[in-house]
Amino acid sequence: MKKLMLSAVIAATLGAQPALAQELQVGVQNMNNYLDPGSDHSNAGSQFYYNSFDTLIDRDHAGSGDFVPGLATSWEIITPQMIEFTLRDNVQFHDGSRMTAEDVVFSLNRMFSPTYPPYLVRKRDRLDNFTRAEATKEGKVRVYTARPEPIFETLLSMQQTMIVPKDYLMGLSGHPQVDEVSDYEAFGLAPVGTGPYRITEFVPGERLVYERFGDFWGKAAPYERVTMRRIPETVSRITALRSGEVDLITNLAPDQLSLIDKEPSLKTAGSVTPLFHVMIMNENHPELKDPRIRRALSLAIDRDLLNKGLWLGMAEVPSTHTMPEFGELYMPELETFRYDPEEAKRLLKEAGYDGAEITYDTASAYYTNGLLAAQAIMEMWNAVGVNGTINVIESSTTCDPKLMTRNWSNPMYFADPFGSFGVMWGPGGPSESCGRFNTDEAYLDSWDRFRFSETVEVRRTAYAELMAHIERNPPVLPLYRPYEAWGMRADMDWKPLPSHIPYVLDFRAGRVTPASN
Amino acid sequence: MNTSTAAQAMPQSWLAALWKDADMLVRFALIAGLVLVGATLLAPWLSPFGPDQQSLLSRLRPPYGFEGAVAGHWLGTDELGRDILSRVLHALRVTLGIGLAGAFIGMMLGTALGILAGLRGGRLDDLIAGAIDIQIAVPFTLIALLAVAILGGDLVVLIAVLGVAGWETFARVVRGEVMKLRHQPFIEAAHVAGASRWRIAFRHLLPSLVSPLVVMFALSFSQIVLLESTLSFLGLGIRPPTASLGSMIGQGRDYMPSAPWLVIVPSLLILLLTLVVQLLGDFLRDRADIRLQHR
């Protein structure tokens, strides 16, 4: 009898193990105060949406990275200005409602014709060509553009076009049949999508809990529960990982990797991220109006030294705003940015720089090595005679008219120069909207050919013209493509996937192998 | 003995008497204190490198004697390849300066308000006593965090904010002492002789307050050093690249497991600094307190 009971206990214990293994604890450096895939384009937010939301067109992230059906089972570009989607049947939102063409049309039109102010910038910076979405009698959805759109699939697989439930969102506050600003704000605190994990708890800026969504249309999520907890200090994240408090941590600098790799029960995974850490300069600040001052600030920075010193040579320093992921539009032959302290000194003298204080804003811990790079840059500026000071500030100052310079990032939102440089520095984009970057007629002419031409050579030529403008009158200096790394238990398997935008924590089926216990 | 001989003899005898009265611990504090003050004053000459001078290719090198150490960097280098020894010497200056300035502001403010409340009484006393109670009830770290977050981590702002810390301790003790003393015969005699309130305050009351003020100054100095360290640790103190001992700990915390010297060196200095000030404060209080001297 005793043996039987013992066997039963052992069997029960063993039986319980898979359930335990289905929990994942993640320590993240950053977490936003809201979760709205439409308005958010931050690196912090990008981590979380893909687990809970879907787009019409997805990518084969575990394989080739090619476009694959998402919430649409198929699509067809009917004319250069219209694409038609056949929607997947039996898709449910996390609130239990069934996805309809009406939800899809609502989700897309909320971005194409925004009434919620935060969507306006996203509309202008990447979806400006889109005019409307509408449902056909057959239950299909058609999306229209103002001009022929050469990259329909790319743009309609972006995070900003993820599908949300119309009735749920509009019913969150006020009139249930009207999408009010307060509805969108409420949605950011209680988001609902169609993805494999539903969000069951969200404490803004602190904690996010996902649970497996049993009615997901695709392959079931591997984890029953995933908890993301913000641990801003690197050392605290590492300690949490080493003590077993969490299974995976984000944002490790290269000089911290050996601490984790030397422990047999832990490991790291990392890659050069498709994103630039950049320095931005406010063209319209009185002290920086003269482009020679901004060129000097840029020329004074030894980016190779930053890479060797802070990133142990693992980051990549670009000669221009380009990445190999751009394919035919990858243009490393351009030399837009370089290090030339003597030329910097000459330009400062020529511009009559009088030693005025030039501030460089940075958060203390948002970008990996961000504060260290800021201090190193101040030393480099000092060497050419620039009176630079660091302003450590946790809030974003990218739209503050008093901003002089600061660190920022230019992620690759999709694999095209438009998806990285274009989103940030296009007409009407966040830089121009915030009043720290100006476009003129020549720039707009080059932009138009770059954005809408269907000929690669024309686009390349136009992009080179844009880079020449940036060189002459710089608002930005890409510092490097950082090497970002994640630490985790040795018995689980996860790595960042190159077809995602930077920082996505993809825990869908086939993208992660859970630990055995 | 002529005047000049007396002037030479006095400091010698004062120092000799001080040294004679001190026990081993206080003697240690005296020596350590002199070394710290000396190091602070001579920091620009003692530092082998500039405090902000970076060497990105020599980052996180350990102190002399450990594997990987770089010649010339006796206490190692930090996350930007800056020399830790040079940095702590300059950081000590900043921390000591902030501590002294902050404690002095607190003492002046608290003493003035305490004397005012104790002498004037009435509504003014109620008002000051109420302000003291409020400040005691609210944790000052929170107030300081809020003030520095709003006004910024400028050195002047930081000193002003930290100066306000602890004024209530001075004010409470001084007010109590003044209320006790104002009915003493020597004060009443001064009144009868026609002395003004200010004369009574400065000539008759202040000398009796020296002993508690010295102790409170020492306590306040230590608290301010720790508070500044807390604010700097939280990233709200001195702006980089300027270093204080607290900011060095704050910036070094991410490297604690891999480069612990970044945190150990400034932490030991904070410990030593506050210990020295506390020991000397206690000692000076004992010497200044007439009642203790007659026991």
Interface residues (C-beta under 8 A of the other chain):
Chain A: E233 T234 V235 I238 T239 D255 Q256 S258 L259 L305 L306 K308 G309 L310 S364 L371 L372 A374 Q375 A376 M378 E379 T389 I390 N391 V392 E394
Chain B: D52 Q53 Q54 L56 L57 R59 L60 E79 L80 G81 G153 G235 R239 P240 P241 Q251 R253 D254 Y255 M256 P257 S258
